[in-house]
Amino acid sequence: MVALWASRLFGSALSPRTVRSTLVWVVLACMAPVVVGTLFLADAFYRWEASRLVSGTVTTAHEVMMAIDRELERTAATARVLAALPHVKSGDLAAFHAEAREIVQRLLGYDVVLSDASGQQVLSTHLPFGSELPQDESHSHLAAVFAGRETIVSDLLMDKVLLQTAIAVAVPVLRGTDIVYSLDIRIGSARLSRLIVQWAQPPDRVVVLIDRTGTIVARSQRPEIFVGQSPPSKFTDYWARQGAGVVETVTNDGIPVYAAFSRSDVSNLTAAILVPVAAVTRDLRWFVAACAAIGLLLIAASLYVAIRLSRRLTASVDALIDPALALSRGEAVPLPRLDLQESNTLATAMQGAQSLIANRTKERDRAQRQSYQMLVAGDAMEKTMKLNAAFFSSLKQEISKPLEAIVATTDLIGSETYQTLGFPQYRQFATCIAENTRHIIALVDQMLDSASVEVSKVVLHEEVVDFAAEVRTVTLLSTARAELADLRVHLEIDPSVHPILGDHQRLRQIVLNLLSNAIKYTDPGGTISISLSESEKGEIVLTIGDTGIGIAAEDIGQALSPFGRVPNQRNSAGGGTGLGLTLAKSLVELHQGTLELTSKPGCGTTVTIRFPRRRVVEDRHATPDAA
């Protein structure tokens, strides 16, 4: 049995060694000691440190806070006894002063202050009765006492009699059902600092008492400097969210510490114990050094064993590099004889993989081409369906309106509402029928022209065209419509503009479509500018600009596409098929020209057409063949 396991792990003289057995030993030798040792040391370190800081220091903070609460409760009980004495209820303040002074000095050693609702101190056991006393206008706890009839522990305040900072345990003094005074027993910050010193062990620890506003009330070390200050913001941010815990921060004098704190639900004071980070690290240096030394020894031993074992793998692995590179280049894979059994199997598999990769590559490329073609066809179909739906919806509205007008007019005629044949309304009816019929014919012609352009069936009947005269004629024909819409038309034609070679009817249709769009989308009071000139390159340039509603930059592509109507109120009310601009662009391109549209919402639109120099006819009397 032992021989069988040994042959499996180390191989035999007759069979090659296996990669699996060798790698198992390499991984175990290199990783097991390091991983196990690192996990053990890290777990022990964090468990010990967390237990020492969280359990020990936070528990001590709880004890401090409980002791402070006991002292405050004892003080509150004394205050309630004093508030119930007959002399204070009867108003004999001189007798109450003597009695309170004796009781407090014997039991507590603190100062008793009696104040009215305005904050005016009536008596203080620290001074003889009848002495002039200050008014405490800014002490918010007085208002709480007079309003709530309960015992209040104040935040840090400045005692103007003791001339030091203090906190007050205040109770109401009742006369019947009315609160006549607030009785405060004031505990100075120096006294509180002496109370908490006993928990500042070892001496490098600092105990701090904090009120609900985040102000230091007492401190076991140098209270005369730090009382009245606020702790660092990192501590206060964490303290505001938690009732107890530990946070790493820096003290007001710049010492890095772990701050363990506990807040009282009774007095709303917080006790915090500050442990210097240096003290923690000093105690653990020997442990960390020992762990590091052990870790280094384990790593060194693992590396030594790994290097010895890896030499057995080097020859076989190196022998596979050249075949792998040949496989990546698509070349024939050689079959070397290797020391490891798995290496021989891998070499054979690499040779089979070469042909498999080639076949799979061809199949992948073919599938990608088919997928791309299907995707493009699907997108085109979806776009076409949307455009067709929008077109037929618009076409229905555009044709139904004039047809309804024709039907209504013929009904009037057929009903013989107007008996006299020469009645003026019949001429208006005839005009209405003619205009609506021409509108439908124009729509049909526009759709047929667009379809002809799309299937490349439009044939240009080219001749020498005085393009300047055509622009002037179309502008004149459109001026009446513009004036009805309260628009100004400005025409500027360079006299030196030469004729061009093109289709007379199509050129006029281009200008008419563009001017119709400009009139349609310009508000009353606007201006339409037409400019015709020749560029330095010899191109014929026609510019038609308006001060209309304009088009957003992202909608220009849609406006130039077939049936592309940009959504706006003017389109919704004004109808149209969305073919005018597209048809004009197509007809310009049939003349080897370009159409460029620039626009901005609220600022108008400018369309610029350029016919190339090869279309310009220098001789105004030349024939199309000569041109």
Summary of the structure (lengths in Angstrom):
residues: 627
radius of gyration: 50.1
end to end distance: 105.4
largest distance: 134.2
contacts: 1857
relative contact order: 0.06
helix: 55%
strand: 19%
